[in-house]
Amino acid sequence: MVITVPGRHGQRPLNAAVLGAAGASLVFWGLKGLHPWLPGVAAIVVGVLLALFGLVAVGWATAFLLGVVFATAGSVLAHLLHLWVAPIAVLFLGFGLFAGMTNHRRLSVVLPPLFAGFFAAWGAAIAWASNLRGARLVKLLDVDWVLGVAGVLAFALLALSFERERRQKLRLTARRQRMDDEKLKAELAGRQAKYQRAIDQAKS
């Protein structure tokens, strides 16, 4: 939920968290069993580097984030349709990279609320709907309920994000209008002073 507080600037911590966690997980599970400490160290190094990449290069990081999301969706779709997973995943990855690079400023308004809603519902399911006795939110043991809560939270946060962006645009428009008015007033004052000097010179 914290990534929705800074508005469109929440895209940076979102990129850092998702890319860092995804890269660390892939490296850890890919190197698992090779050496007692190699997977953990490699996962930490890769996770930190990808997190820094997500914080600094917001455009490219957003493109990679969307590419990973598209590639995952393509892999699931190919698996359901019994098609080759690798080519479709690569194709969807390319689509995601292109869409993320060309629209990263617009996506910075949409992606943080969507991911925040999903992560909040997932965290609630883990914390309050455990399989142990005494679960506080038993209904969150059902995937449909988790997806429903995630959708409701994402919709509410998305509405707040759009409203905040709209108000920010209105403030920028009003500020630009004030600057234009001040510039016009200064220009008129300069012309009036110049005209007055010309009159004074003509009288003298």
LINLIN-V468276 format. One record per run of one state. SS is the DSSP state (H for helix, E for strand, L for the rest). FROM is the first residue (numbers start at 1). TO is the last residue. If there is no record, write none. Layout:
ss=SS from=FROM to=TO
ss=SS from=FROM to=TO
This chain:
ss=L from=1 to=1
ss=H from=2 to=4
ss=L from=5 to=6
ss=H from=7 to=30
ss=L from=31 to=37
ss=H from=38 to=56
ss=L from=57 to=57
ss=H from=58 to=80
ss=L from=81 to=84
ss=H from=85 to=102
ss=L from=103 to=103
ss=H from=104 to=128
ss=L from=129 to=137
ss=H from=138 to=141
ss=L from=142 to=142
ss=H from=143 to=203
ss=L from=204 to=204
